[in-house]
Amino acid sequence: MIKVDLAVGKMFVFLSKEERGLFSKPKLSTIDAFVCPQCGRTELYASTPDIFVDK
Ligand SMILES: [Zn+2]
């Protein structure tokens, strides 16, 4: 698997999770994308999956 960029135009794509509460900002994570150079199979991973864990 080789690491590639996941982008819309020149902007990167983020995963976003809305937080409850008036002043909280949505949690954002970039996405790590990997492509198999033989068959093109693509896998996506949150770069910082820990931010989506409810504490
Ligand atoms: Zn493959």
mmCIF file of the protein (N, C-alpha, C, O) and its ligand, coordinates in Angstrom:
data_MODEL
# 
_entry.id   MODEL 
# 
loop_
_entity.id 
_entity.type 
_entity.pdbx_number_of_molecules 
1 polymer     1 
2 non-polymer 1 
# 
_entity_poly.entity_id                      1 
_entity_poly.type                           'polypeptide(L)' 
_entity_poly.nstd_linkage                   no 
_entity_poly.nstd_monomer                   no 
_entity_poly.pdbx_seq_one_letter_code       MIKVDLAVGKMFVFLSKEERGLFSKPKLSTIDAFVCPQCGRTELYASTPDIFVDK 
_entity_poly.pdbx_seq_one_letter_code_can   MIKVDLAVGKMFVFLSKEERGLFSKPKLSTIDAFVCPQCGRTELYASTPDIFVDK 
_entity_poly.pdbx_strand_id                 A 
# 
loop_
_entity_poly_seq.entity_id 
_entity_poly_seq.num 
_entity_poly_seq.mon_id 
_entity_poly_seq.hetero 
1 1  MET n 
1 2  ILE n 
1 3  LYS n 
1 4  VAL n 
1 5  ASP n 
1 6  LEU n 
1 7  ALA n 
1 8  VAL n 
1 9  GLY n 
1 10 LYS n 
1 11 MET n 
1 12 PHE n 
1 13 VAL n 
1 14 PHE n 
1 15 LEU n 
1 16 SER n 
1 17 LYS n 
1 18 GLU n 
1 19 GLU n 
1 20 ARG n 
1 21 GLY n 
1 22 LEU n 
1 23 PHE n 
1 24 SER n 
1 25 LYS n 
1 26 PRO n 
1 27 LYS n 
1 28 LEU n 
1 29 SER n 
1 30 THR n 
1 31 ILE n 
1 32 ASP n 
1 33 ALA n 
1 34 PHE n 
1 35 VAL n 
1 36 CYS n 
1 37 PRO n 
1 38 GLN n 
1 39 CYS n 
1 40 GLY n 
1 41 ARG n 
1 42 THR n 
1 43 GLU n 
1 44 LEU n 
1 45 TYR n 
1 46 ALA n 
1 47 SER n 
1 48 THR n 
1 49 PRO n 
1 50 ASP n 
1 51 ILE n 
1 52 PHE n 
1 53 VAL n 
1 54 ASP n 
1 55 LYS n 
# 
loop_
_struct_asym.id 
_struct_asym.entity_id 
A 1 
B 2 
# 
loop_
_chem_comp.id 
_chem_comp.type 
_chem_comp.mon_nstd_flag 
ALA 'L-peptide linking' y 
ARG 'L-peptide linking' y 
ASP 'L-peptide linking' y 
CYS 'L-peptide linking' y 
GLN 'L-peptide linking' y 
GLU 'L-peptide linking' y 
GLY 'peptide linking'   y 
ILE 'L-peptide linking' y 
LEU 'L-peptide linking' y 
LYS 'L-peptide linking' y 
MET 'L-peptide linking' y 
PHE 'L-peptide linking' y 
PRO 'L-peptide linking' y 
SER 'L-peptide linking' y 
THR 'L-peptide linking' y 
TYR 'L-peptide linking' y 
VAL 'L-peptide linking' y 
ZN  non-polymer         . 
# 
_pdbx_entity_nonpoly.entity_id   2 
_pdbx_entity_nonpoly.name        ? 
_pdbx_entity_nonpoly.comp_id     ZN 
# 
_pdbx_nonpoly_scheme.asym_id         B 
_pdbx_nonpoly_scheme.entity_id       2 
_pdbx_nonpoly_scheme.mon_id          ZN 
_pdbx_nonpoly_scheme.ndb_seq_num     1 
_pdbx_nonpoly_scheme.pdb_seq_num     101 
_pdbx_nonpoly_scheme.auth_seq_num    101 
_pdbx_nonpoly_scheme.pdb_mon_id      ZN 
_pdbx_nonpoly_scheme.auth_mon_id     ZN 
_pdbx_nonpoly_scheme.pdb_strand_id   A 
_pdbx_nonpoly_scheme.pdb_ins_code    . 
# 
loop_
_atom_site.group_PDB 
_atom_site.id 
_atom_site.type_symbol 
_atom_site.label_atom_id 
_atom_site.label_alt_id 
_atom_site.label_comp_id 
_atom_site.label_asym_id 
_atom_site.label_entity_id 
_atom_site.label_seq_id 
_atom_site.pdbx_PDB_ins_code 
_atom_site.Cartn_x 
_atom_site.Cartn_y 
_atom_site.Cartn_z 
_atom_site.occupancy 
_atom_site.B_iso_or_equiv 
_atom_site.pdbx_formal_charge 
_atom_site.auth_seq_id 
_atom_site.auth_comp_id 
_atom_site.auth_asym_id 
_atom_site.auth_atom_id 
_atom_site.pdbx_PDB_model_num 
ATOM   1   N  N  . MET A 1 1  ? 0.848   -1.191 0.000  1.00 0.00 ? 1   MET A N  1 
ATOM   2   C  CA . MET A 1 1  ? 0.000   0.000  0.000  1.00 0.00 ? 1   MET A CA 1 
ATOM   3   C  C  . MET A 1 1  ? 0.885   1.244  0.000  1.00 0.00 ? 1   MET A C  1 
ATOM   4   O  O  . MET A 1 1  ? 1.871   1.313  0.734  1.00 0.00 ? 1   MET A O  1 
ATOM   5   N  N  . ILE A 1 2  ? 0.534   2.200  -0.809 1.00 0.00 ? 2   ILE A N  1 
ATOM   6   C  CA . ILE A 1 2  ? 1.258   3.468  -0.811 1.00 0.00 ? 2   ILE A CA 1 
ATOM   7   C  C  . ILE A 1 2  ? 0.337   4.573  -0.303 1.00 0.00 ? 2   ILE A C  1 
ATOM   8   O  O  . ILE A 1 2  ? -0.864  4.572  -0.575 1.00 0.00 ? 2   ILE A O  1 
ATOM   9   N  N  . LYS A 1 3  ? 0.917   5.518  0.441  1.00 0.00 ? 3   LYS A N  1 
ATOM   10  C  CA . LYS A 1 3  ? 0.132   6.598  1.019  1.00 0.00 ? 3   LYS A CA 1 
ATOM   11  C  C  . LYS A 1 3  ? -0.130  7.665  -0.041 1.00 0.00 ? 3   LYS A C  1 
ATOM   12  O  O  . LYS A 1 3  ? 0.783   8.080  -0.755 1.00 0.00 ? 3   LYS A O  1 
ATOM   13  N  N  . VAL A 1 4  ? -1.384  8.104  -0.136 1.00 0.00 ? 4   VAL A N  1 
ATOM   14  C  CA . VAL A 1 4  ? -1.739  9.151  -1.090 1.00 0.00 ? 4   VAL A CA 1 
ATOM   15  C  C  . VAL A 1 4  ? -2.513  10.247 -0.358 1.00 0.00 ? 4   VAL A C  1 
ATOM   16  O  O  . VAL A 1 4  ? -2.951  10.061 0.777  1.00 0.00 ? 4   VAL A O  1 
ATOM   17  N  N  . ASP A 1 5  ? -2.672  11.379 -1.016 1.00 0.00 ? 5   ASP A N  1 
ATOM   18  C  CA . ASP A 1 5  ? -3.465  12.462 -0.446 1.00 0.00 ? 5   ASP A CA 1 
ATOM   19  C  C  . ASP A 1 5  ? -4.928  12.305 -0.853 1.00 0.00 ? 5   ASP A C  1 
ATOM   20  O  O  . ASP A 1 5  ? -5.235  11.913 -1.979 1.00 0.00 ? 5   ASP A O  1 
ATOM   21  N  N  . LEU A 1 6  ? -5.826  12.618 0.084  1.00 0.00 ? 6   LEU A N  1 
ATOM   22  C  CA . LEU A 1 6  ? -7.259  12.615 -0.202 1.00 0.00 ? 6   LEU A CA 1 
ATOM   23  C  C  . LEU A 1 6  ? -7.705  14.070 -0.185 1.00 0.00 ? 6   LEU A C  1 
ATOM   24  O  O  . LEU A 1 6  ? -7.747  14.696 0.874  1.00 0.00 ? 6   LEU A O  1 
ATOM   25  N  N  . ALA A 1 7  ? -8.033  14.603 -1.339 1.00 0.00 ? 7   ALA A N  1 
ATOM   26  C  CA . ALA A 1 7  ? -8.282  16.034 -1.438 1.00 0.00 ? 7   ALA A CA 1 
ATOM   27  C  C  . ALA A 1 7  ? -9.432  16.316 -2.389 1.00 0.00 ? 7   ALA A C  1 
ATOM   28  O  O  . ALA A 1 7  ? -9.694  15.544 -3.311 1.00 0.00 ? 7   ALA A O  1 
ATOM   29  N  N  . VAL A 1 8  ? -10.116 17.431 -2.155 1.00 0.00 ? 8   VAL A N  1 
ATOM   30  C  CA . VAL A 1 8  ? -11.114 17.946 -3.092 1.00 0.00 ? 8   VAL A CA 1 
ATOM   31  C  C  . VAL A 1 8  ? -10.504 19.192 -3.717 1.00 0.00 ? 8   VAL A C  1 
ATOM   32  O  O  . VAL A 1 8  ? -10.362 20.213 -3.044 1.00 0.00 ? 8   VAL A O  1 
ATOM   33  N  N  . GLY A 1 9  ? -10.146 19.124 -4.979 1.00 0.00 ? 9   GLY A N  1 
ATOM   34  C  CA . GLY A 1 9  ? -9.403  20.215 -5.571 1.00 0.00 ? 9   GLY A CA 1 
ATOM   35  C  C  . GLY A 1 9  ? -8.086  20.344 -4.839 1.00 0.00 ? 9   GLY A C  1 
ATOM   36  O  O  . GLY A 1 9  ? -7.323  19.384 -4.739 1.00 0.00 ? 9   GLY A O  1 
ATOM   37  N  N  . LYS A 1 10 ? -7.823  21.529 -4.329 1.00 0.00 ? 10  LYS A N  1 
ATOM   38  C  CA . LYS A 1 10 ? -6.580  21.713 -3.578 1.00 0.00 ? 10  LYS A CA 1 
ATOM   39  C  C  . LYS A 1 10 ? -6.817  21.697 -2.080 1.00 0.00 ? 10  LYS A C  1 
ATOM   40  O  O  . LYS A 1 10 ? -5.906  21.971 -1.298 1.00 0.00 ? 10  LYS A O  1 
ATOM   41  N  N  . MET A 1 11 ? -8.067  21.369 -1.670 1.00 0.00 ? 11  MET A N  1 
ATOM   42  C  CA . MET A 1 11 ? -8.388  21.343 -0.245 1.00 0.00 ? 11  MET A CA 1 
ATOM   43  C  C  . MET A 1 11 ? -8.401  19.906 0.259  1.00 0.00 ? 11  MET A C  1 
ATOM   44  O  O  . MET A 1 11 ? -8.864  18.999 -0.433 1.00 0.00 ? 11  MET A O  1 
ATOM   45  N  N  . PHE A 1 12 ? -7.895  19.710 1.451  1.00 0.00 ? 12  PHE A N  1 
ATOM   46  C  CA . PHE A 1 12 ? -7.923  18.388 2.036  1.00 0.00 ? 12  PHE A CA 1 
ATOM   47  C  C  . PHE A 1 12 ? -9.296  18.097 2.647  1.00 0.00 ? 12  PHE A C  1 
ATOM   48  O  O  . PHE A 1 12 ? -10.023 19.014 3.031  1.00 0.00 ? 12  PHE A O  1 
ATOM   49  N  N  . VAL A 1 13 ? -9.630  16.838 2.728  1.00 0.00 ? 13  VAL A N  1 
ATOM   50  C  CA . VAL A 1 13 ? -10.907 16.401 3.269  1.00 0.00 ? 13  VAL A CA 1 
ATOM   51  C  C  . VAL A 1 13 ? -10.720 16.052 4.744  1.00 0.00 ? 13  VAL A C  1 
ATOM   52  O  O  . VAL A 1 13 ? -9.719  15.445 5.124  1.00 0.00 ? 13  VAL A O  1 
ATOM   53  N  N  . PHE A 1 14 ? -11.688 16.440 5.569  1.00 0.00 ? 14  PHE A N  1 
ATOM   54  C  CA . PHE A 1 14 ? -11.639 16.147 6.995  1.00 0.00 ? 14  PHE A CA 1 
ATOM   55  C  C  . PHE A 1 14 ? -12.843 15.319 7.403  1.00 0.00 ? 14  PHE A C  1 
ATOM   56  O  O  . PHE A 1 14 ? -13.919 15.439 6.818  1.00 0.00 ? 14  PHE A O  1 
ATOM   57  N  N  . LEU A 1 15 ? -12.655 14.487 8.401  1.00 0.00 ? 15  LEU A N  1 
ATOM   58  C  CA . LEU A 1 15 ? -13.779 13.893 9.115  1.00 0.00 ? 15  LEU A CA 1 
ATOM   59  C  C  . LEU A 1 15 ? -14.198 14.871 10.199 1.00 0.00 ? 15  LEU A C  1 
ATOM   60  O  O  . LEU A 1 15 ? -13.356 15.477 10.861 1.00 0.00 ? 15  LEU A O  1 
ATOM   61  N  N  . SER A 1 16 ? -15.520 15.024 10.376 1.00 0.00 ? 16  SER A N  1 
ATOM   62  C  CA . SER A 1 16 ? -16.008 16.002 11.348 1.00 0.00 ? 16  SER A CA 1 
ATOM   63  C  C  . SER A 1 16 ? -17.088 15.383 12.203 1.00 0.00 ? 16  SER A C  1 
ATOM   64  O  O  . SER A 1 16 ? -17.947 14.662 11.697 1.00 0.00 ? 16  SER A O  1 
ATOM   65  N  N  . LYS A 1 17 ? -17.053 15.656 13.486 1.00 0.00 ? 17  LYS A N  1 
ATOM   66  C  CA . LYS A 1 17 ? -18.084 15.167 14.403 1.00 0.00 ? 17  LYS A CA 1 
ATOM   67  C  C  . LYS A 1 17 ? -18.565 16.343 15.248 1.00 0.00 ? 17  LYS A C  1 
ATOM   68  O  O  . LYS A 1 17 ? -17.792 16.947 15.992 1.00 0.00 ? 17  LYS A O  1 
ATOM   69  N  N  . GLU A 1 18 ? -19.863 16.660 15.121 1.00 0.00 ? 18  GLU A N  1 
ATOM   70  C  CA . GLU A 1 18 ? -20.423 17.768 15.894 1.00 0.00 ? 18  GLU A CA 1 
ATOM   71  C  C  . GLU A 1 18 ? -20.433 17.406 17.373 1.00 0.00 ? 18  GLU A C  1 
ATOM   72  O  O  . GLU A 1 18 ? -20.722 16.273 17.757 1.00 0.00 ? 18  GLU A O  1 
ATOM   73  N  N  . GLU A 1 19 ? -20.115 18.383 18.171 1.00 0.00 ? 19  GLU A N  1 
ATOM   74  C  CA . GLU A 1 19 ? -20.148 18.195 19.618 1.00 0.00 ? 19  GLU A CA 1 
ATOM   75  C  C  . GLU A 1 19 ? -21.369 18.909 20.185 1.00 0.00 ? 19  GLU A C  1 
ATOM   76  O  O  . GLU A 1 19 ? -21.750 19.974 19.699 1.00 0.00 ? 19  GLU A O  1 
ATOM   77  N  N  . ARG A 1 20 ? -21.979 18.326 21.206 1.00 0.00 ? 20  ARG A N  1 
ATOM   78  C  CA . ARG A 1 20 ? -23.089 18.987 21.880 1.00 0.00 ? 20  ARG A CA 1 
ATOM   79  C  C  . ARG A 1 20 ? -22.572 20.151 22.716 1.00 0.00 ? 20  ARG A C  1 
ATOM   80  O  O  . ARG A 1 20 ? -21.451 20.125 23.223 1.00 0.00 ? 20  ARG A O  1 
ATOM   81  N  N  . GLY A 1 21 ? -23.409 21.166 22.846 1.00 0.00 ? 21  GLY A N  1 
ATOM   82  C  CA . GLY A 1 21 ? -23.011 22.287 23.681 1.00 0.00 ? 21  GLY A CA 1 
ATOM   83  C  C  . GLY A 1 21 ? -22.845 23.544 22.858 1.00 0.00 ? 21  GLY A C  1 
ATOM   84  O  O  . GLY A 1 21 ? -22.452 23.490 21.693 1.00 0.00 ? 21  GLY A O  1 
ATOM   85  N  N  . LEU A 1 22 ? -23.144 24.665 23.463 1.00 0.00 ? 22  LEU A N  1 
ATOM   86  C  CA . LEU A 1 22 ? -23.181 25.933 22.749 1.00 0.00 ? 22  LEU A CA 1 
ATOM   87  C  C  . LEU A 1 22 ? -21.822 26.334 22.194 1.00 0.00 ? 22  LEU A C  1 
ATOM   88  O  O  . LEU A 1 22 ? -21.731 26.799 21.058 1.00 0.00 ? 22  LEU A O  1 
ATOM   89  N  N  . PHE A 1 23 ? -20.782 26.161 22.968 1.00 0.00 ? 23  PHE A N  1 
ATOM   90  C  CA . PHE A 1 23 ? -19.502 26.748 22.600 1.00 0.00 ? 23  PHE A CA 1 
ATOM   91  C  C  . PHE A 1 23 ? -18.505 25.736 22.055 1.00 0.00 ? 23  PHE A C  1 
ATOM   92  O  O  . PHE A 1 23 ? -17.362 26.081 21.753 1.00 0.00 ? 23  PHE A O  1 
ATOM   93  N  N  . SER A 1 24 ? -18.937 24.494 21.930 1.00 0.00 ? 24  SER A N  1 
ATOM   94  C  CA . SER A 1 24 ? -17.980 23.486 21.470 1.00 0.00 ? 24  SER A CA 1 
ATOM   95  C  C  . SER A 1 24 ? -17.858 23.543 19.950 1.00 0.00 ? 24  SER A C  1 
ATOM   96  O  O  . SER A 1 24 ? -18.834 23.774 19.238 1.00 0.00 ? 24  SER A O  1 
ATOM   97  N  N  . LYS A 1 25 ? -16.664 23.331 19.487 1.00 0.00 ? 25  LYS A N  1 
ATOM   98  C  CA . LYS A 1 25 ? -16.400 23.288 18.055 1.00 0.00 ? 25  LYS A CA 1 
ATOM   99  C  C  . LYS A 1 25 ? -16.443 21.827 17.592 1.00 0.00 ? 25  LYS A C  1 
ATOM   100 O  O  . LYS A 1 25 ? -16.183 20.921 18.384 1.00 0.00 ? 25  LYS A O  1 
ATOM   101 N  N  . PRO A 1 26 ? -16.770 21.596 16.315 1.00 0.00 ? 26  PRO A N  1 
ATOM   102 C  CA . PRO A 1 26 ? -16.737 20.213 15.837 1.00 0.00 ? 26  PRO A CA 1 
ATOM   103 C  C  . PRO A 1 26 ? -15.315 19.653 15.882 1.00 0.00 ? 26  PRO A C  1 
ATOM   104 O  O  . PRO A 1 26 ? -14.335 20.363 15.660 1.00 0.00 ? 26  PRO A O  1 
ATOM   105 N  N  . LYS A 1 27 ? -15.242 18.357 16.177 1.00 0.00 ? 27  LYS A N  1 
ATOM   106 C  CA . LYS A 1 27 ? -13.940 17.700 16.172 1.00 0.00 ? 27  LYS A CA 1 
ATOM   107 C  C  . LYS A 1 27 ? -13.569 17.343 14.740 1.00 0.00 ? 27  LYS A C  1 
ATOM   108 O  O  . LYS A 1 27 ? -14.399 16.835 13.987 1.00 0.00 ? 27  LYS A O  1 
ATOM   109 N  N  . LEU A 1 28 ? -12.337 17.606 14.370 1.00 0.00 ? 28  LEU A N  1 
ATOM   110 C  CA . LEU A 1 28 ? -11.887 17.361 13.002 1.00 0.00 ? 28  LEU A CA 1 
ATOM   111 C  C  . LEU A 1 28 ? -10.685 16.444 12.996 1.00 0.00 ? 28  LEU A C  1 
ATOM   112 O  O  . LEU A 1 28 ? -9.795  16.544 13.841 1.00 0.00 ? 28  LEU A O  1 
ATOM   113 N  N  . SER A 1 29 ? -10.677 15.556 12.033 1.00 0.00 ? 29  SER A N  1 
ATOM   114 C  CA . SER A 1 29 ? -9.498  14.713 11.823 1.00 0.00 ? 29  SER A CA 1 
ATOM   115 C  C  . SER A 1 29 ? -9.189  14.686 10.343 1.00 0.00 ? 29  SER A C  1 
ATOM   116 O  O  . SER A 1 29 ? -10.095 14.595 9.515  1.00 0.00 ? 29  SER A O  1 
ATOM   117 N  N  . THR A 1 30 ? -7.940  14.761 10.013 1.00 0.00 ? 30  THR A N  1 
ATOM   118 C  CA . THR A 1 30 ? -7.566  14.507 8.628  1.00 0.00 ? 30  THR A CA 1 
ATOM   119 C  C  . THR A 1 30 ? -7.683  13.006 8.364  1.00 0.00 ? 30  THR A C  1 
ATOM   120 O  O  . THR A 1 30 ? -7.870  12.217 9.290  1.00 0.00 ? 30  THR A O  1 
ATOM   121 N  N  . ILE A 1 31 ? -7.571  12.626 7.104  1.00 0.00 ? 31  ILE A N  1 
ATOM   122 C  CA . ILE A 1 31 ? -7.757  11.236 6.691  1.00 0.00 ? 31  ILE A CA 1 
ATOM   123 C  C  . ILE A 1 31 ? -6.484  10.749 6.020  1.00 0.00 ? 31  ILE A C  1 
ATOM   124 O  O  . ILE A 1 31 ? -5.958  11.397 5.116  1.00 0.00 ? 31  ILE A O  1 
ATOM   125 N  N  . ASP A 1 32 ? -5.993  9.602  6.471  1.00 0.00 ? 32  ASP A N  1 
ATOM   126 C  CA . ASP A 1 32 ? -4.874  8.958  5.795  1.00 0.00 ? 32  ASP A CA 1 
ATOM   127 C  C  . ASP A 1 32 ? -5.430  7.991  4.750  1.00 0.00 ? 32  ASP A C  1 
ATOM   128 O  O  . ASP A 1 32 ? -6.265  7.147  5.074  1.00 0.00 ? 32  ASP A O  1 
ATOM   129 N  N  . ALA A 1 33 ? -4.983  8.104  3.519  1.00 0.00 ? 33  ALA A N  1 
ATOM   130 C  CA . ALA A 1 33 ? -5.464  7.254  2.435  1.00 0.00 ? 33  ALA A CA 1 
ATOM   131 C  C  . ALA A 1 33 ? -4.305  6.426  1.875  1.00 0.00 ? 33  ALA A C  1 
ATOM   132 O  O  . ALA A 1 33 ? -3.207  6.934  1.647  1.00 0.00 ? 33  ALA A O  1 
ATOM   133 N  N  . PHE A 1 34 ? -4.582  5.144  1.661  1.00 0.00 ? 34  PHE A N  1 
ATOM   134 C  CA . PHE A 1 34 ? -3.577  4.231  1.133  1.00 0.00 ? 34  PHE A CA 1 
ATOM   135 C  C  . PHE A 1 34 ? -4.160  3.493  -0.068 1.00 0.00 ? 34  PHE A C  1 
ATOM   136 O  O  . PHE A 1 34 ? -5.306  3.045  -0.027 1.00 0.00 ? 34  PHE A O  1 
ATOM   137 N  N  . VAL A 1 35 ? -3.377  3.367  -1.133 1.00 0.00 ? 35  VAL A N  1 
ATOM   138 C  CA . VAL A 1 35 ? -3.825  2.698  -2.349 1.00 0.00 ? 35  VAL A CA 1 
ATOM   139 C  C  . VAL A 1 35 ? -2.900  1.539  -2.664 1.00 0.00 ? 35  VAL A C  1 
ATOM   140 O  O  . VAL A 1 35 ? -1.679  1.673  -2.577 1.00 0.00 ? 35  VAL A O  1 
ATOM   141 N  N  . CYS A 1 36 ? -3.476  0.399  -3.031 1.00 0.00 ? 36  CYS A N  1 
ATOM   142 C  CA . CYS A 1 36 ? -2.687  -0.732 -3.517 1.00 0.00 ? 36  CYS A CA 1 
ATOM   143 C  C  . CYS A 1 36 ? -2.313  -0.459 -4.964 1.00 0.00 ? 36  CYS A C  1 
ATOM   144 O  O  . CYS A 1 36 ? -3.197  -0.306 -5.808 1.00 0.00 ? 36  CYS A O  1 
ATOM   145 N  N  . PRO A 1 37 ? -1.017  -0.395 -5.270 1.00 0.00 ? 37  PRO A N  1 
ATOM   146 C  CA . PRO A 1 37 ? -0.610  -0.077 -6.640 1.00 0.00 ? 37  PRO A CA 1 
ATOM   147 C  C  . PRO A 1 37 ? -0.940  -1.174 -7.645 1.00 0.00 ? 37  PRO A C  1 
ATOM   148 O  O  . PRO A 1 37 ? -0.940  -0.913 -8.848 1.00 0.00 ? 37  PRO A O  1 
ATOM   149 N  N  . GLN A 1 38 ? -1.220  -2.393 -7.190 1.00 0.00 ? 38  GLN A N  1 
ATOM   150 C  CA . GLN A 1 38 ? -1.555  -3.466 -8.117 1.00 0.00 ? 38  GLN A CA 1 
ATOM   151 C  C  . GLN A 1 38 ? -3.024  -3.422 -8.540 1.00 0.00 ? 38  GLN A C  1 
ATOM   152 O  O  . GLN A 1 38 ? -3.318  -3.468 -9.735 1.00 0.00 ? 38  GLN A O  1 
ATOM   153 N  N  . CYS A 1 39 ? -3.961  -3.334 -7.571 1.00 0.00 ? 39  CYS A N  1 
ATOM   154 C  CA . CYS A 1 39 ? -5.383  -3.440 -7.909 1.00 0.00 ? 39  CYS A CA 1 
ATOM   155 C  C  . CYS A 1 39 ? -6.161  -2.156 -7.658 1.00 0.00 ? 39  CYS A C  1 
ATOM   156 O  O  . CYS A 1 39 ? -7.324  -2.063 -8.052 1.00 0.00 ? 39  CYS A O  1 
ATOM   157 N  N  . GLY A 1 40 ? -5.562  -1.179 -7.025 1.00 0.00 ? 40  GLY A N  1 
ATOM   158 C  CA . GLY A 1 40 ? -6.254  0.076  -6.787 1.00 0.00 ? 40  GLY A CA 1 
ATOM   159 C  C  . GLY A 1 40 ? -7.112  0.086  -5.547 1.00 0.00 ? 40  GLY A C  1 
ATOM   160 O  O  . GLY A 1 40 ? -7.748  1.101  -5.260 1.00 0.00 ? 40  GLY A O  1 
ATOM   161 N  N  . ARG A 1 41 ? -7.159  -1.013 -4.791 1.00 0.00 ? 41  ARG A N  1 
ATOM   162 C  CA . ARG A 1 41 ? -7.921  -1.037 -3.553 1.00 0.00 ? 41  ARG A CA 1 
ATOM   163 C  C  . ARG A 1 41 ? -7.446  0.095  -2.645 1.00 0.00 ? 41  ARG A C  1 
ATOM   164 O  O  . ARG A 1 41 ? -6.248  0.306  -2.456 1.00 0.00 ? 41  ARG A O  1 
ATOM   165 N  N  . THR A 1 42 ? -8.430  0.820  -2.083 1.00 0.00 ? 42  THR A N  1 
ATOM   166 C  CA . THR A 1 42 ? -8.110  2.008  -1.298 1.00 0.00 ? 42  THR A CA 1 
ATOM   167 C  C  . THR A 1 42 ? -8.628  1.852  0.123  1.00 0.00 ? 42  THR A C  1 
ATOM   168 O  O  . THR A 1 42 ? -9.760  1.419  0.338  1.00 0.00 ? 42  THR A O  1 
ATOM   169 N  N  . GLU A 1 43 ? -7.806  2.200  1.072  1.00 0.00 ? 43  GLU A N  1 
ATOM   170 C  CA . GLU A 1 43 ? -8.211  2.152  2.474  1.00 0.00 ? 43  GLU A CA 1 
ATOM   171 C  C  . GLU A 1 43 ? -8.059  3.530  3.087  1.00 0.00 ? 43  GLU A C  1 
ATOM   172 O  O  . GLU A 1 43 ? -7.079  4.234  2.841  1.00 0.00 ? 43  GLU A O  1 
ATOM   173 N  N  . LEU A 1 44 ? -9.058  3.909  3.902  1.00 0.00 ? 44  LEU A N  1 
ATOM   174 C  CA . LEU A 1 44 ? -9.051  5.210  4.550  1.00 0.00 ? 44  LEU A CA 1 
ATOM   175 C  C  . LEU A 1 44 ? -8.996  5.034  6.059  1.00 0.00 ? 44  LEU A C  1 
ATOM   176 O  O  . LEU A 1 44 ? -9.670  4.171  6.622  1.00 0.00 ? 44  LEU A O  1 
ATOM   177 N  N  . TYR A 1 45 ? -8.194  5.855  6.701  1.00 0.00 ? 45  TYR A N  1 
ATOM   178 C  CA . TYR A 1 45 ? -8.072  5.827  8.153  1.00 0.00 ? 45  TYR A CA 1 
ATOM   179 C  C  . TYR A 1 45 ? -8.130  7.251  8.681  1.00 0.00 ? 45  TYR A C  1 
ATOM   180 O  O  . TYR A 1 45 ? -7.545  8.160  8.092  1.00 0.00 ? 45  TYR A O  1 
ATOM   181 N  N  . ALA A 1 46 ? -8.837  7.447  9.796  1.00 0.00 ? 46  ALA A N  1 
ATOM   182 C  CA . ALA A 1 46 ? -8.750  8.731  10.488 1.00 0.00 ? 46  ALA A CA 1 
ATOM   183 C  C  . ALA A 1 46 ? -7.324  8.892  10.998 1.00 0.00 ? 46  ALA A C  1 
ATOM   184 O  O  . ALA A 1 46 ? -6.759  7.975  11.593 1.00 0.00 ? 46  ALA A O  1 
ATOM   185 N  N  . SER A 1 47 ? -6.749  10.064 10.758 1.00 0.00 ? 47  SER A N  1 
ATOM   186 C  CA . SER A 1 47 ? -5.375  10.292 11.210 1.00 0.00 ? 47  SER A CA 1 
ATOM   187 C  C  . SER A 1 47 ? -5.291  10.336 12.731 1.00 0.00 ? 47  SER A C  1 
ATOM   188 O  O  . SER A 1 47 ? -4.295  9.922  13.324 1.00 0.00 ? 47  SER A O  1 
ATOM   189 N  N  . THR A 1 48 ? -6.355  10.846 13.353 1.00 0.00 ? 48  THR A N  1 
ATOM   190 C  CA . THR A 1 48 ? -6.382  10.940 14.818 1.00 0.00 ? 48  THR A CA 1 
ATOM   191 C  C  . THR A 1 48 ? -7.701  10.354 15.326 1.00 0.00 ? 48  THR A C  1 
ATOM   192 O  O  . THR A 1 48 ? -8.571  11.099 15.778 1.00 0.00 ? 48  THR A O  1 
ATOM   193 N  N  . PRO A 1 49 ? -7.861  9.029  15.257 1.00 0.00 ? 49  PRO A N  1 
ATOM   194 C  CA . PRO A 1 49 ? -9.140  8.401  15.637 1.00 0.00 ? 49  PRO A CA 1 
ATOM   195 C  C  . PRO A 1 49 ? -9.511  8.627  17.096 1.00 0.00 ? 49  PRO A C  1 
ATOM   196 O  O  . PRO A 1 49 ? -10.687 8.549  17.452 1.00 0.00 ? 49  PRO A O  1 
ATOM   197 N  N  . ASP A 1 50 ? -8.531  8.904  17.941 1.00 0.00 ? 50  ASP A N  1 
ATOM   198 C  CA . ASP A 1 50 ? -8.806  9.073  19.372 1.00 0.00 ? 50  ASP A CA 1 
ATOM   199 C  C  . ASP A 1 50 ? -9.712  10.262 19.659 1.00 0.00 ? 50  ASP A C  1 
ATOM   200 O  O  . ASP A 1 50 ? -10.365 10.287 20.702 1.00 0.00 ? 50  ASP A O  1 
ATOM   201 N  N  . ILE A 1 51 ? -9.774  11.255 18.762 1.00 0.00 ? 51  ILE A N  1 
ATOM   202 C  CA . ILE A 1 51 ? -10.619 12.414 19.060 1.00 0.00 ? 51  ILE A CA 1 
ATOM   203 C  C  . ILE A 1 51 ? -12.098 12.072 18.954 1.00 0.00 ? 51  ILE A C  1 
ATOM   204 O  O  . ILE A 1 51 ? -12.938 12.826 19.446 1.00 0.00 ? 51  ILE A O  1 
ATOM   205 N  N  . PHE A 1 52 ? -12.440 10.936 18.316 1.00 0.00 ? 52  PHE A N  1 
ATOM   206 C  CA . PHE A 1 52 ? -13.842 10.563 18.185 1.00 0.00 ? 52  PHE A CA 1 
ATOM   207 C  C  . PHE A 1 52 ? -14.319 9.676  19.320 1.00 0.00 ? 52  PHE A C  1 
ATOM   208 O  O  . PHE A 1 52 ? -15.498 9.329  19.388 1.00 0.00 ? 52  PHE A O  1 
ATOM   209 N  N  . VAL A 1 53 ? -13.424 9.314  20.197 1.00 0.00 ? 53  VAL A N  1 
ATOM   210 C  CA . VAL A 1 53 ? -13.806 8.486  21.343 1.00 0.00 ? 53  VAL A CA 1 
ATOM   211 C  C  . VAL A 1 53 ? -14.473 9.360  22.388 1.00 0.00 ? 53  VAL A C  1 
ATOM   212 O  O  . VAL A 1 53 ? -13.911 10.370 22.814 1.00 0.00 ? 53  VAL A O  1 
ATOM   213 N  N  . ASP A 1 54 ? -15.676 8.971  22.804 1.00 0.00 ? 54  ASP A N  1 
ATOM   214 C  CA . ASP A 1 54 ? -16.354 9.696  23.875 1.00 0.00 ? 54  ASP A CA 1 
ATOM   215 C  C  . ASP A 1 54 ? -15.693 9.384  25.203 1.00 0.00 ? 54  ASP A C  1 
ATOM   216 O  O  . ASP A 1 54 ? -15.528 8.224  25.581 1.00 0.00 ? 54  ASP A O  1 
ATOM   217 N  N  . LYS A 1 55 ? -15.320 10.444 25.899 1.00 0.00 ? 55  LYS A N  1 
ATOM   218 C  CA . LYS A 1 55 ? -14.629 10.216 27.170 1.00 0.00 ? 55  LYS A CA 1 
ATOM   219 C  C  . LYS A 1 55 ? -15.589 10.430 28.323 1.00 0.00 ? 55  LYS A C  1 
ATOM   220 O  O  . LYS A 1 55 ? -15.203 10.287 29.483 1.00 0.00 ? 55  LYS A O  1 
HETATM 221 ZN ZN . ZN  B 2 .  ? -4.173  -4.951 -4.365 1.00 0.00 2 101 ZN  A ZN 1 
# 
